[in-house]
């Protein structure tokens, strides 16, 4: 059920793959050449340079960070209120904060009906 156009495309792509494979060296050859190009001790030099860069960065941060001796914050006196604290306040919540008196005598009650 494959029509002629699909066969032509398949053949064209196979020809391209063969041509690319003919000009491409095997992976082992390219990997070995890269390893041979490495200069002995290059890895050690790279690690030393990376460590020196990290140490220079740390020293730069330590030098540029302002140091303020003796600055103390009195956090005990600070009272922070959230911008949404009003949502937690209930209407009539002052009634919830007061303990009702239970020592009321009949003489202190106002029995008159308004």
C-alpha positions as CSV (number, residue, x, y, z in Angstrom):
1,X,0.0,0.0,0.0
2,X,3.0,2.3,-0.1
3,X,2.8,4.4,-3.2
4,X,5.6,5.4,-5.4
5,X,6.3,8.8,-3.8
6,X,7.0,7.2,-0.4
7,X,9.4,4.7,-2.0
8,X,11.3,7.5,-3.7
9,X,11.6,9.4,-0.4
10,X,12.7,6.2,1.5
11,X,15.4,5.6,-1.2
12,X,16.6,9.3,-1.0
13,X,16.9,9.2,2.8
14,X,18.8,5.8,2.6
15,X,21.2,7.3,0.1
16,X,21.8,10.3,2.4
17,X,22.5,8.0,5.3
18,X,25.0,6.0,3.4
19,X,26.8,9.1,2.1
20,X,27.0,10.6,5.7
21,X,28.2,7.3,7.1
22,X,31.0,7.1,4.4
23,X,32.4,10.5,5.5
24,X,32.0,10.0,9.3
25,X,34.9,8.4,11.2
26,X,34.1,5.8,13.9
27,X,33.5,7.2,17.4
28,X,36.5,5.3,18.9
29,X,38.8,7.1,16.5
30,X,37.5,10.6,17.4
31,X,37.5,9.9,21.1
32,X,41.0,8.5,21.1
33,X,42.3,11.5,19.1
34,X,40.7,13.9,21.7
35,X,42.4,12.0,24.5
36,X,45.8,12.1,22.8
37,X,45.4,15.9,22.3
38,X,45.1,16.5,26.0
39,X,48.3,17.9,27.5
40,X,49.5,15.9,30.5
41,X,48.7,17.9,33.6
42,X,45.9,19.9,32.0
43,X,43.3,18.5,34.3
44,X,45.4,19.5,37.4
45,X,45.9,23.0,36.0
46,X,42.1,23.3,35.4
47,X,41.3,22.2,38.9
48,X,43.9,24.6,40.4
49,X,42.5,27.5,38.4
50,X,38.9,26.6,39.4
51,X,39.9,26.5,43.1
52,X,41.7,29.8,42.8
53,X,38.6,31.4,41.2
54,X,36.4,30.1,44.0
55,X,38.7,31.4,46.7
56,X,39.0,34.8,45.0
57,X,35.2,34.9,44.8
58,X,34.9,34.1,48.5
59,X,37.5,36.7,49.5
60,X,35.7,39.3,47.4
61,X,32.4,38.6,49.1
62,X,34.1,38.8,52.5
63,X,35.8,42.1,51.7
64,X,32.7,43.7,50.2
65,X,30.3,42.6,52.9
66,X,29.8,45.5,55.4
67,X,30.7,44.4,58.9
68,X,28.9,46.3,61.6
69,X,30.0,45.3,65.1
70,X,27.7,46.1,68.0
71,X,24.5,46.4,66.1
72,X,21.7,44.7,68.1
73,X,18.1,44.5,67.3
74,X,15.6,44.7,70.1
75,X,13.0,42.3,68.8
76,X,11.2,42.0,72.2
77,X,9.8,45.5,71.8
78,X,8.8,45.1,68.2
79,X,5.1,44.3,67.5
80,X,4.4,43.4,63.9
81,X,0.8,43.4,62.7
82,X,-0.1,41.6,59.5
83,X,-2.0,43.5,56.8
84,X,-4.7,40.9,57.0
85,X,-5.1,40.8,60.8
86,X,-8.4,42.7,60.5
87,X,-9.9,39.5,58.9
88,X,-9.4,37.7,62.2
89,X,-11.3,40.3,64.2
90,X,-14.9,39.3,64.9
91,X,-17.8,41.7,65.4
92,X,-18.4,41.8,69.1
93,X,-15.1,40.1,70.0
94,X,-14.8,42.4,73.0
95,X,-17.6,40.3,74.6
96,X,-15.4,37.2,74.2
97,X,-12.5,38.8,76.1
98,X,-14.5,39.7,79.2
99,X,-15.3,37.2,81.9
100,X,-19.0,37.5,82.8
101,X,-19.8,38.2,86.5
102,X,-21.7,35.5,88.2
103,X,-22.2,37.2,91.6
104,X,-25.3,39.2,90.5
105,X,-28.0,39.4,93.1
106,X,-31.7,39.9,92.4
107,X,-31.5,43.4,93.8
108,X,-29.0,44.6,91.2
109,X,-31.1,43.3,88.2
110,X,-33.2,45.9,86.5
111,X,-36.6,44.1,86.3
112,X,-38.4,46.9,84.5
113,X,-39.6,46.2,81.0
114,X,-38.9,49.0,78.7
